[in-house]
Amino acid sequence: MDDPRDELERTRELLHVVMAQRGEADAFRWLVDRYEQRLLYFIRRSVADADRALDVLQEVWITVFRRIATLRTPEAFRVWLYRIARDKTIDQLRGDRRHKETHGESIDEATVDTAENSEGIERIENVKLIHRLLNRLTPAHREIVTLRFLEQMALDDIAAVVGCSIGTVKSRLHYAMRRLQEGIEEQNHV
Amino acid sequence: MSEPTHKTFAEHLVAQDPPLSEKQYREHRMQLEKALTDASRRESRVRMTVLILWLLCCIIPTVAVGLANGVPGKVCHWYPLLMYVLLIVTIVETVSYFVRFLPTRLRAGSALNRNILLDLDRRISDLTSRIDQTTKEDRPGQTPS
């Protein structure tokens, strides 16, 4: 059974999404406060400059503000929000003409049956190292693993955010986790 | 439980980025507030403009037909181009209003929306009391108030 505290948090979020859809400014501010730091972390994995990342974040919130009433399923708010953040980040990178076309990097999906369980490396003592190692991943792998770490998103939710199949998400996550694991082991041997 | 561990991990991960300075953060929030206020005003202005145009597009042909003694063919004969333009604008305005603004208005004021809010409020009260109960049970030394 779900922890009632988690259920309470989800219900509170849902309430604030519905209230924000009705145009209540305080509810919208509550959502901004709740997601701002994690969203900024997500954006900064692609846009390193803090000021530019803040500009992207601002654009994300303005888009959310304009479109929130059109969101048909308030339960899907988180996925919808990250999808907007991803689109805005890509727009920014395209604008800079520095976006390397690595999002479509192919991996042999047939060899991967299940996604790597992230709990093995998701430990506080690894956090600094993981933060550094994220930069070694390709953007396509980094965004998936960041969503997994930040939001504990399910594979289908990640697939909805990044706009690819669950199979692709599984294989990318598997590959990225293996790279992180190797990085951690490498560091431990030094 | 994996969830609290995960939450702590996510918080620690977010804390790894160089923090924004107080000034940078204040500036960002001020700009965001301003941008949201501007966006809200712009939305209201566009909504009002669309509504006024729509009303005008309905009123003008009605008045014109009235002046032509109730014969629409006469008006079309006098101002054919104007009538076509009005017709097109009316259709565009109506579609744009119904697609863009009306669902929001209807949803905001609908009974379904009010019921959802009431239901969510009730669920939050239930969960809060369940959590309080669990907390009290976890502290056997304390007597329930």
Interface residues (C-beta under 8 A of the other chain):
Chain A: D3 P4 R5 D6 E7 L8 T11 R12 L14 L15 V18 M19 Q21 R22 G23 A25 F28 V32 Q37 R38 L40 Y41 R44 A50 D51 L54 L57 Q58 W61 I62 F65 R66 A69 T70 E119 E122 R123 I124 V127 K128 I130 H131 F149 L150 E151 Q152
Chain B: M1 S2 E3 P4 T5 H6 T8 F9 A10 H12 L13 V14 Q16 D17 P18 L20 Q24 H28 Q31 L32 A35 L36 A39 S40 E43 P103 T104 R107 A108 N113 I116 L117 L120 D121 R123 I124 L127 T128 R130 I131 T134
